[in-house]
């Protein structure tokens, strides 16, 4: 059972055991233009928001351009509905020489409530690229970062 949520400084806190992992990276409202015939938000729209959030986290970590090269094991848990606020959280799961794996979770804050539910999660792989579109090394983290 999910608890009620109170967001503080970009992080979520829960009265229950389930809570988002990572940093709040994208937050947007689900609109009628993004629905299927049943009134649920298209999964592709949700995935696009997740890719955008992963890209933001990737650019921050790689200190430059990144491209999406893979999405692993995306499972849709619950639907997103018109009026819900989609909150997408990211965390760096691993860094290779030119690539990064970023864990991405999407949570819906239900319309007119403070209830949040996880709607999907996936691991996105991004590759850092140079101005010519060729892979480039991901910079090492600075000491203490």
MOQUIKA-V421713 format. One line per field, one symbol per residue. psi: psi as a letter, one per 40 degrees, with the letter a starting at -180 (. if undefined). burial: + if it has 24 or more other ideal C-beta (glycine too) atoms within 12 Angstrom, else -. A space follows every 10 residues. Layout:
psi->???
burial->???
This chain:
psi->hiiiihhhfe iiiidadhii hahhdihihh ideeiadeei hhdddddddd dddddddddd defaiiihei hhfhhhdiih iheihhhhii ihdihadeii hhhhhhihhi heiehihhdi iihhhihhia eeeiiiihii iihe.
burial->-+--+----- -+-+----++ -+++++++-+ ---+------ +++-++++++ ++++++++++ ++---++++- +--+-+-+++ ++-+++++++ +++-+--+++ ++++++++++ ----++++++ +++++++++- -------+-- -----
